[in-house]
Structure formats: C-alpha cells, structure tokens
Amino acid sequence: MPKTIRTSEYKQVVERLKQARLDVGLTQKEVSDKIKKPQSYVSKVEAGEQRLDILELKLFAKLYSKSLDYFIK
C-alpha cells in the first residue's frame, strides 16, 4: 500500500494549498505567524514533506477563505 503523502492526489492538495496562499497574497512567514507555527512548517506542508490532518487543512481553508472542497476535489 503506497504512502498517501506521496500520491498524485495528495500532491494536488498541496499545490492547491500553495496556490490559495498566493491568491490571498500572503507569504509563508505571514501564514506561519497567523497559525502560530514556524515558517518551516508551512514550507514543508507546501513541499509535501509534512502531512496535514483534516483539522490542519480546515485551518488553512479558513485562513484562505476557501472551502475544504477546493483542496480535495
């Protein structure tokens, strides 16, 4: 069974996550300050190196004014 963090579907999620951040005009540092995590966390999430759980994805969705559906189409 493949690791889900390495699937093409998960890659699409993190690509949409990065695009959503860019769409709202925030830097990784600004996002990290808002979610109270290190900038390296945001970087690793966007690179697909840090796996998100649903609650973390919900936090990003709220910050970027997107629905969860936007990320998991």
TORVO-136282 format. One record per atom (N, C-alpha, C): x, y, z; residue number from 0; residue in one letter. Coordinates in nm, 2 decimals. Atoms other than C-alpha are relative to their C-alpha. Layout:
<node><u>X</u><v>Y</v><w>Z</w><resi>NUM</resi><resn>A</resn></node>
...
# end
This chain:
<node><u>0.08</u><v>-0.12</v><w>0.00</w><resi>0</resi><resn>M</resn></node>
<node><u>0.00</u><v>0.00</v><w>0.00</w><resi>0</resi><resn>M</resn></node>
<node><u>0.09</u><v>0.12</v><w>0.00</w><resi>0</resi><resn>M</resn></node>
<node><u>-0.09</u><v>-0.12</v><w>0.00</w><resi>1</resi><resn>P</resn></node>
<node><u>0.16</u><v>0.33</v><w>-0.10</w><resi>1</resi><resn>P</resn></node>
<node><u>-0.03</u><v>0.10</v><w>0.11</w><resi>1</resi><resn>P</resn></node>
<node><u>0.02</u><v>-0.10</v><w>-0.10</w><resi>2</resi><resn>K</resn></node>
<node><u>0.21</u><v>0.61</v><w>0.15</w><resi>2</resi><resn>K</resn></node>
<node><u>-0.09</u><v>0.11</v><w>-0.07</w><resi>2</resi><resn>K</resn></node>
<node><u>0.09</u><v>-0.10</v><w>0.06</w><resi>3</resi><resn>T</resn></node>
<node><u>-0.07</u><v>0.86</v><w>0.09</w><resi>3</resi><resn>T</resn></node>
<node><u>0.06</u><v>0.14</v><w>-0.02</w><resi>3</resi><resn>T</resn></node>
<node><u>-0.07</u><v>-0.13</v><w>0.02</w><resi>4</resi><resn>I</resn></node>
<node><u>0.16</u><v>1.16</v><w>0.13</w><resi>4</resi><resn>I</resn></node>
<node><u>0.07</u><v>0.01</v><w>-0.13</w><resi>4</resi><resn>I</resn></node>
<node><u>-0.08</u><v>0.01</v><w>0.13</w><resi>5</resi><resn>R</resn></node>
<node><u>0.34</u><v>1.05</v><w>-0.19</w><resi>5</resi><resn>R</resn></node>
<node><u>-0.09</u><v>-0.01</v><w>-0.12</w><resi>5</resi><resn>R</resn></node>
<node><u>0.09</u><v>0.02</v><w>0.11</w><resi>6</resi><resn>T</resn></node>
<node><u>0.03</u><v>1.01</v><w>-0.41</w><resi>6</resi><resn>T</resn></node>
<node><u>-0.02</u><v>0.13</v><w>-0.08</w><resi>6</resi><resn>T</resn></node>
<node><u>0.03</u><v>-0.11</v><w>0.08</w><resi>7</resi><resn>S</resn></node>
<node><u>-0.06</u><v>1.23</v><w>-0.70</w><resi>7</resi><resn>S</resn></node>
<node><u>-0.12</u><v>0.08</v><w>0.05</w><resi>7</resi><resn>S</resn></node>
<node><u>0.11</u><v>-0.07</v><w>-0.06</w><resi>8</resi><resn>E</resn></node>
<node><u>-0.38</u><v>1.32</v><w>-0.52</w><resi>8</resi><resn>E</resn></node>
<node><u>0.04</u><v>0.09</v><w>0.11</w><resi>8</resi><resn>E</resn></node>
<node><u>-0.05</u><v>-0.09</v><w>-0.11</w><resi>9</resi><resn>Y</resn></node>
<node><u>-0.20</u><v>1.45</v><w>-0.22</w><resi>9</resi><resn>Y</resn></node>
<node><u>0.08</u><v>0.11</v><w>-0.05</w><resi>9</resi><resn>Y</resn></node>
<node><u>-0.07</u><v>-0.10</v><w>0.06</w><resi>10</resi><resn>K</resn></node>
<node><u>0.03</u><v>1.64</v><w>-0.44</w><resi>10</resi><resn>K</resn></node>
<node><u>-0.09</u><v>0.11</v><w>-0.05</w><resi>10</resi><resn>K</resn></node>
<node><u>0.10</u><v>-0.10</v><w>0.04</w><resi>11</resi><resn>Q</resn></node>
<node><u>-0.27</u><v>1.82</v><w>-0.59</w><resi>11</resi><resn>Q</resn></node>
<node><u>-0.05</u><v>0.08</v><w>0.12</w><resi>11</resi><resn>Q</resn></node>
<node><u>0.05</u><v>-0.07</v><w>-0.12</w><resi>12</resi><resn>V</resn></node>
<node><u>-0.39</u><v>1.91</v><w>-0.24</w><resi>12</resi><resn>V</resn></node>
<node><u>0.10</u><v>0.11</v><w>0.04</w><resi>12</resi><resn>V</resn></node>
<node><u>-0.10</u><v>-0.10</v><w>-0.05</w><resi>13</resi><resn>V</resn></node>
<node><u>-0.06</u><v>2.08</v><w>-0.15</w><resi>13</resi><resn>V</resn></node>
<node><u>0.03</u><v>0.10</v><w>-0.11</w><resi>13</resi><resn>V</resn></node>
<node><u>-0.01</u><v>-0.10</v><w>0.10</w><resi>14</resi><resn>E</resn></node>
<node><u>-0.04</u><v>2.25</v><w>-0.49</w><resi>14</resi><resn>E</resn></node>
<node><u>-0.11</u><v>0.10</v><w>0.01</w><resi>14</resi><resn>E</resn></node>
<node><u>0.12</u><v>-0.09</v><w>-0.02</w><resi>15</resi><resn>R</resn></node>
<node><u>-0.39</u><v>2.40</v><w>-0.43</w><resi>15</resi><resn>R</resn></node>
<node><u>0.02</u><v>0.08</v><w>0.13</w><resi>15</resi><resn>R</resn></node>
<node><u>-0.03</u><v>-0.07</v><w>-0.12</w><resi>16</resi><resn>L</resn></node>
<node><u>-0.28</u><v>2.49</v><w>-0.08</w><resi>16</resi><resn>L</resn></node>
<node><u>0.09</u><v>0.12</v><w>-0.02</w><resi>16</resi><resn>L</resn></node>
<node><u>-0.09</u><v>-0.11</v><w>0.03</w><resi>17</resi><resn>K</resn></node>
<node><u>0.01</u><v>2.69</v><w>-0.21</w><resi>17</resi><resn>K</resn></node>
<node><u>-0.06</u><v>0.11</v><w>-0.09</w><resi>17</resi><resn>K</resn></node>
<node><u>0.07</u><v>-0.10</v><w>0.08</w><resi>18</resi><resn>Q</resn></node>
<node><u>-0.20</u><v>2.85</v><w>-0.48</w><resi>18</resi><resn>Q</resn></node>
<node><u>-0.10</u><v>0.09</v><w>0.07</w><resi>18</resi><resn>Q</resn></node>
<node><u>0.09</u><v>-0.07</v><w>-0.08</w><resi>19</resi><resn>A</resn></node>
<node><u>-0.46</u><v>2.95</v><w>-0.23</w><resi>19</resi><resn>A</resn></node>
<node><u>0.07</u><v>0.11</v><w>0.08</w><resi>19</resi><resn>A</resn></node>
<node><u>-0.08</u><v>-0.10</v><w>-0.08</w><resi>20</resi><resn>R</resn></node>
<node><u>-0.19</u><v>3.13</v><w>-0.02</w><resi>20</resi><resn>R</resn></node>
<node><u>0.04</u><v>0.11</v><w>-0.09</w><resi>20</resi><resn>R</resn></node>
<node><u>-0.04</u><v>-0.10</v><w>0.10</w><resi>21</resi><resn>L</resn></node>
<node><u>-0.06</u><v>3.31</v><w>-0.33</w><resi>21</resi><resn>L</resn></node>
<node><u>-0.12</u><v>0.08</v><w>-0.04</w><resi>21</resi><resn>L</resn></node>
<node><u>0.12</u><v>-0.08</v><w>0.04</w><resi>22</resi><resn>D</resn></node>
<node><u>-0.42</u><v>3.41</v><w>-0.43</w><resi>22</resi><resn>D</resn></node>
<node><u>-0.04</u><v>0.10</v><w>0.10</w><resi>22</resi><resn>D</resn></node>
<node><u>0.04</u><v>-0.10</v><w>-0.10</w><resi>23</resi><resn>V</resn></node>
<node><u>-0.47</u><v>3.59</v><w>-0.10</w><resi>23</resi><resn>V</resn></node>
<node><u>0.12</u><v>0.09</v><w>0.03</w><resi>23</resi><resn>V</resn></node>
<node><u>-0.11</u><v>-0.09</v><w>-0.01</w><resi>24</resi><resn>G</resn></node>
<node><u>-0.13</u><v>3.75</v><w>-0.12</w><resi>24</resi><resn>G</resn></node>
<node><u>0.08</u><v>-0.01</v><w>0.13</w><resi>24</resi><resn>G</resn></node>
<node><u>-0.07</u><v>0.02</v><w>-0.12</w><resi>25</resi><resn>L</resn></node>
<node><u>0.03</u><v>3.60</v><w>0.19</w><resi>25</resi><resn>L</resn></node>
<node><u>0.13</u><v>-0.07</v><w>-0.02</w><resi>25</resi><resn>L</resn></node>
<node><u>-0.13</u><v>0.07</v><w>0.00</w><resi>26</resi><resn>T</resn></node>
<node><u>0.39</u><v>3.49</v><w>0.24</w><resi>26</resi><resn>T</resn></node>
<node><u>-0.01</u><v>-0.12</v><w>0.10</w><resi>26</resi><resn>T</resn></node>
<node><u>-0.01</u><v>0.11</v><w>-0.10</w><resi>27</resi><resn>Q</resn></node>
<node><u>0.48</u><v>3.17</v><w>0.42</w><resi>27</resi><resn>Q</resn></node>
<node><u>0.02</u><v>0.05</v><w>0.14</w><resi>27</resi><resn>Q</resn></node>
<node><u>-0.02</u><v>-0.06</v><w>-0.13</w><resi>28</resi><resn>K</resn></node>
<node><u>0.60</u><v>3.38</v><w>0.71</w><resi>28</resi><resn>K</resn></node>
<node><u>-0.13</u><v>0.06</v><w>0.06</w><resi>28</resi><resn>K</resn></node>
<node><u>0.13</u><v>-0.06</v><w>-0.05</w><resi>29</resi><resn>E</resn></node>
<node><u>0.27</u><v>3.57</v><w>0.74</w><resi>29</resi><resn>E</resn></node>
<node><u>-0.10</u><v>-0.11</v><w>0.04</w><resi>29</resi><resn>E</resn></node>
<node><u>0.09</u><v>0.11</v><w>-0.03</w><resi>30</resi><resn>V</resn></node>
<node><u>0.08</u><v>3.24</v><w>0.73</w><resi>30</resi><resn>V</resn></node>
<node><u>0.05</u><v>-0.07</v><w>0.13</w><resi>30</resi><resn>V</resn></node>
<node><u>-0.06</u><v>0.06</v><w>-0.13</w><resi>31</resi><resn>S</resn></node>
<node><u>0.31</u><v>3.09</v><w>1.00</w><resi>31</resi><resn>S</resn></node>
<node><u>-0.04</u><v>0.08</v><w>0.12</w><resi>31</resi><resn>S</resn></node>
<node><u>0.03</u><v>-0.09</v><w>-0.11</w><resi>32</resi><resn>D</resn></node>
<node><u>0.25</u><v>3.39</v><w>1.22</w><resi>32</resi><resn>D</resn></node>
<node><u>-0.15</u><v>-0.01</v><w>0.04</w><resi>32</resi><resn>D</resn></node>
<node><u>0.15</u><v>0.01</v><w>-0.02</w><resi>33</resi><resn>K</resn></node>
<node><u>-0.13</u><v>3.36</v><w>1.18</w><resi>33</resi><resn>K</resn></node>
<node><u>-0.04</u><v>-0.13</v><w>0.06</w><resi>33</resi><resn>K</resn></node>
<node><u>0.04</u><v>0.13</v><w>-0.06</w><resi>34</resi><resn>I</resn></node>
<node><u>-0.14</u><v>2.99</v><w>1.26</w><resi>34</resi><resn>I</resn></node>
<node><u>0.09</u><v>-0.04</v><w>0.12</w><resi>34</resi><resn>I</resn></node>
<node><u>-0.09</u><v>0.02</v><w>-0.12</w><resi>35</resi><resn>K</resn></node>
<node><u>0.13</u><v>3.01</v><w>1.53</w><resi>35</resi><resn>K</resn></node>
<node><u>0.09</u><v>-0.13</v><w>-0.02</w><resi>35</resi><resn>K</resn></node>
<node><u>-0.10</u><v>0.11</v><w>0.03</w><resi>36</resi><resn>K</resn></node>
<node><u>0.37</u><v>2.76</v><w>1.37</w><resi>36</resi><resn>K</resn></node>
<node><u>0.12</u><v>0.06</v><w>-0.07</w><resi>36</resi><resn>K</resn></node>
<node><u>-0.12</u><v>-0.05</v><w>0.06</w><resi>37</resi><resn>P</resn></node>
<node><u>0.72</u><v>2.80</v><w>1.24</w><resi>37</resi><resn>P</resn></node>
<node><u>-0.02</u><v>0.01</v><w>-0.16</w><resi>37</resi><resn>P</resn></node>
<node><u>0.00</u><v>-0.01</v><w>0.14</w><resi>38</resi><resn>Q</resn></node>
<node><u>0.77</u><v>2.91</v><w>0.88</w><resi>38</resi><resn>Q</resn></node>
<node><u>0.04</u><v>-0.13</v><w>-0.07</w><resi>38</resi><resn>Q</resn></node>
<node><u>-0.04</u><v>0.13</v><w>0.06</w><resi>39</resi><resn>S</resn></node>
<node><u>0.94</u><v>2.58</v><w>0.81</w><resi>39</resi><resn>S</resn></node>
<node><u>-0.11</u><v>-0.10</v><w>-0.01</w><resi>39</resi><resn>S</resn></node>
<node><u>0.12</u><v>0.08</v><w>0.00</w><resi>40</resi><resn>Y</resn></node>
<node><u>0.61</u><v>2.41</v><w>0.89</w><resi>40</resi><resn>Y</resn></node>
<node><u>-0.07</u><v>0.02</v><w>-0.13</w><resi>40</resi><resn>Y</resn></node>
<node><u>0.07</u><v>-0.04</v><w>0.12</w><resi>41</resi><resn>V</resn></node>
<node><u>0.44</u><v>2.60</v><w>0.61</w><resi>41</resi><resn>V</resn></node>
<node><u>0.07</u><v>-0.05</v><w>-0.12</w><resi>41</resi><resn>V</resn></node>
<node><u>-0.08</u><v>0.04</v><w>0.11</w><resi>42</resi><resn>S</resn></node>
<node><u>0.72</u><v>2.53</v><w>0.38</w><resi>42</resi><resn>S</resn></node>
<node><u>0.00</u><v>-0.15</v><w>-0.03</w><resi>42</resi><resn>S</resn></node>
<node><u>0.01</u><v>0.15</v><w>0.01</w><resi>43</resi><resn>K</resn></node>
<node><u>0.72</u><v>2.16</v><w>0.45</w><resi>43</resi><resn>K</resn></node>
<node><u>-0.14</u><v>-0.05</v><w>-0.05</w><resi>43</resi><resn>K</resn></node>
<node><u>0.14</u><v>0.04</v><w>0.05</w><resi>44</resi><resn>V</resn></node>
<node><u>0.34</u><v>2.14</v><w>0.40</w><resi>44</resi><resn>V</resn></node>
<node><u>-0.01</u><v>0.02</v><w>-0.15</w><resi>44</resi><resn>V</resn></node>
<node><u>0.01</u><v>-0.03</v><w>0.15</w><resi>45</resi><resn>E</resn></node>
<node><u>0.37</u><v>2.31</v><w>0.06</w><resi>45</resi><resn>E</resn></node>
<node><u>0.09</u><v>-0.08</v><w>-0.08</w><resi>45</resi><resn>E</resn></node>
<node><u>-0.09</u><v>0.08</v><w>0.07</w><resi>46</resi><resn>A</resn></node>
<node><u>0.65</u><v>2.09</v><w>-0.04</w><resi>46</resi><resn>A</resn></node>
<node><u>-0.04</u><v>-0.15</v><w>0.01</w><resi>46</resi><resn>A</resn></node>
<node><u>0.05</u><v>0.13</v><w>-0.02</w><resi>47</resi><resn>G</resn></node>
<node><u>0.45</u><v>1.78</v><w>0.06</w><resi>47</resi><resn>G</resn></node>
<node><u>0.09</u><v>-0.09</v><w>0.09</w><resi>47</resi><resn>G</resn></node>
<node><u>-0.08</u><v>0.08</v><w>-0.10</w><resi>48</resi><resn>E</resn></node>
<node><u>0.70</u><v>1.68</v><w>0.33</w><resi>48</resi><resn>E</resn></node>
<node><u>-0.06</u><v>-0.01</v><w>0.13</w><resi>48</resi><resn>E</resn></node>
<node><u>0.07</u><v>0.00</v><w>-0.13</w><resi>49</resi><resn>Q</resn></node>
<node><u>0.47</u><v>1.75</v><w>0.62</w><resi>49</resi><resn>Q</resn></node>
<node><u>-0.15</u><v>-0.04</v><w>-0.03</w><resi>49</resi><resn>Q</resn></node>
<node><u>0.14</u><v>0.04</v><w>0.03</w><resi>50</resi><resn>R</resn></node>
<node><u>0.14</u><v>1.56</v><w>0.61</w><resi>50</resi><resn>R</resn></node>
<node><u>-0.10</u><v>0.08</v><w>0.09</w><resi>50</resi><resn>R</resn></node>
<node><u>0.10</u><v>-0.07</v><w>-0.06</w><resi>51</resi><resn>L</resn></node>
<node><u>-0.17</u><v>1.75</v><w>0.70</w><resi>51</resi><resn>L</resn></node>
<node><u>-0.11</u><v>-0.09</v><w>0.05</w><resi>51</resi><resn>L</resn></node>
<node><u>0.12</u><v>0.07</v><w>-0.03</w><resi>52</resi><resn>D</resn></node>
<node><u>-0.46</u><v>1.62</v><w>0.90</w><resi>52</resi><resn>D</resn></node>
<node><u>-0.12</u><v>0.09</v><w>-0.03</w><resi>52</resi><resn>D</resn></node>
<node><u>0.11</u><v>-0.07</v><w>0.05</w><resi>53</resi><resn>I</resn></node>
<node><u>-0.81</u><v>1.73</v><w>0.83</w><resi>53</resi><resn>I</resn></node>
<node><u>-0.02</u><v>0.13</v><w>0.08</w><resi>53</resi><resn>I</resn></node>
<node><u>0.02</u><v>-0.13</v><w>-0.08</w><resi>54</resi><resn>L</resn></node>
<node><u>-0.82</u><v>1.99</v><w>1.12</w><resi>54</resi><resn>L</resn></node>
<node><u>0.10</u><v>0.10</v><w>-0.05</w><resi>54</resi><resn>L</resn></node>
<node><u>-0.10</u><v>-0.10</v><w>0.05</w><resi>55</resi><resn>E</resn></node>
<node><u>-0.50</u><v>2.15</v><w>0.99</w><resi>55</resi><resn>E</resn></node>
<node><u>-0.04</u><v>0.05</v><w>-0.14</w><resi>55</resi><resn>E</resn></node>
<node><u>0.05</u><v>-0.04</v><w>0.13</w><resi>56</resi><resn>L</resn></node>
<node><u>-0.64</u><v>2.16</v><w>0.64</w><resi>56</resi><resn>L</resn></node>
<node><u>-0.12</u><v>0.10</v><w>0.01</w><resi>56</resi><resn>L</resn></node>
<node><u>0.12</u><v>-0.09</v><w>-0.03</w><resi>57</resi><resn>K</resn></node>
<node><u>-0.96</u><v>2.32</v><w>0.78</w><resi>57</resi><resn>K</resn></node>
<node><u>0.05</u><v>0.14</v><w>0.04</w><resi>57</resi><resn>K</resn></node>
<node><u>-0.06</u><v>-0.13</v><w>-0.05</w><resi>58</resi><resn>L</resn></node>
<node><u>-0.74</u><v>2.59</v><w>0.95</w><resi>58</resi><resn>L</resn></node>
<node><u>0.05</u><v>0.08</v><w>-0.12</w><resi>58</resi><resn>L</resn></node>
<node><u>-0.05</u><v>-0.07</v><w>0.12</w><resi>59</resi><resn>F</resn></node>
<node><u>-0.57</u><v>2.67</v><w>0.61</w><resi>59</resi><resn>F</resn></node>
<node><u>-0.12</u><v>0.05</v><w>-0.08</w><resi>59</resi><resn>F</resn></node>
<node><u>0.12</u><v>-0.04</v><w>0.08</w><resi>60</resi><resn>A</resn></node>
<node><u>-0.91</u><v>2.67</v><w>0.43</w><resi>60</resi><resn>A</resn></node>
<node><u>-0.06</u><v>0.13</v><w>0.06</w><resi>60</resi><resn>A</resn></node>
<node><u>0.06</u><v>-0.12</v><w>-0.06</w><resi>61</resi><resn>K</resn></node>
<node><u>-1.05</u><v>2.92</v><w>0.68</w><resi>61</resi><resn>K</resn></node>
<node><u>0.09</u><v>0.13</v><w>-0.02</w><resi>61</resi><resn>K</resn></node>
<node><u>-0.09</u><v>-0.11</v><w>0.01</w><resi>62</resi><resn>L</resn></node>
<node><u>-0.74</u><v>3.14</v><w>0.66</w><resi>62</resi><resn>L</resn></node>
<node><u>0.00</u><v>0.05</v><w>-0.15</w><resi>62</resi><resn>L</resn></node>
<node><u>0.00</u><v>-0.04</v><w>0.14</w><resi>63</resi><resn>Y</resn></node>
<node><u>-0.75</u><v>3.14</v><w>0.28</w><resi>63</resi><resn>Y</resn></node>
<node><u>-0.14</u><v>0.03</v><w>-0.06</w><resi>63</resi><resn>Y</resn></node>
<node><u>0.14</u><v>-0.02</v><w>0.04</w><resi>64</resi><resn>S</resn></node>
<node><u>-1.13</u><v>3.18</v><w>0.26</w><resi>64</resi><resn>S</resn></node>
<node><u>-0.04</u><v>-0.10</v><w>-0.11</w><resi>64</resi><resn>S</resn></node>
<node><u>0.03</u><v>0.11</v><w>0.10</w><resi>65</resi><resn>K</resn></node>
<node><u>-1.17</u><v>2.85</v><w>0.07</w><resi>65</resi><resn>K</resn></node>
<node><u>-0.08</u><v>-0.11</v><w>0.07</w><resi>65</resi><resn>K</resn></node>
<node><u>0.07</u><v>0.12</v><w>-0.06</w><resi>66</resi><resn>S</resn></node>
<node><u>-1.40</u><v>2.55</v><w>0.13</w><resi>66</resi><resn>S</resn></node>
<node><u>0.10</u><v>-0.12</v><w>-0.01</w><resi>66</resi><resn>S</resn></node>
<node><u>-0.09</u><v>0.13</v><w>0.00</w><resi>67</resi><resn>L</resn></node>
<node><u>-1.24</u><v>2.21</v><w>0.20</w><resi>67</resi><resn>L</resn></node>
<node><u>-0.01</u><v>-0.06</v><w>-0.13</w><resi>67</resi><resn>L</resn></node>
<node><u>0.02</u><v>0.06</v><w>0.14</w><resi>68</resi><resn>D</resn></node>
<node><u>-1.38</u><v>2.10</v><w>-0.14</w><resi>68</resi><resn>D</resn></node>
<node><u>0.10</u><v>0.06</v><w>-0.09</w><resi>68</resi><resn>D</resn></node>
<node><u>-0.10</u><v>-0.06</v><w>0.09</w><resi>69</resi><resn>Y</resn></node>
<node><u>-1.14</u><v>2.34</v><w>-0.31</w><resi>69</resi><resn>Y</resn></node>
<node><u>0.13</u><v>-0.08</v><w>0.00</w><resi>69</resi><resn>Y</resn></node>
<node><u>-0.12</u><v>0.07</v><w>-0.01</w><resi>70</resi><resn>F</resn></node>
<node><u>-0.85</u><v>2.14</v><w>-0.18</w><resi>70</resi><resn>F</resn></node>
<node><u>0.00</u><v>-0.15</v><w>-0.03</w><resi>70</resi><resn>F</resn></node>
<node><u>0.01</u><v>0.15</v><w>0.02</w><resi>71</resi><resn>I</resn></node>
<node><u>-0.98</u><v>1.78</v><w>-0.21</w><resi>71</resi><resn>I</resn></node>
<node><u>-0.10</u><v>-0.03</v><w>-0.11</w><resi>71</resi><resn>I</resn></node>
<node><u>0.08</u><v>0.04</v><w>0.11</w><resi>72</resi><resn>K</resn></node>
<node><u>-1.17</u><v>1.79</v><w>-0.54</w><resi>72</resi><resn>K</resn></node>
<node><u>0.04</u><v>-0.13</v><w>-0.06</w><resi>72</resi><resn>K</resn></node>
# end
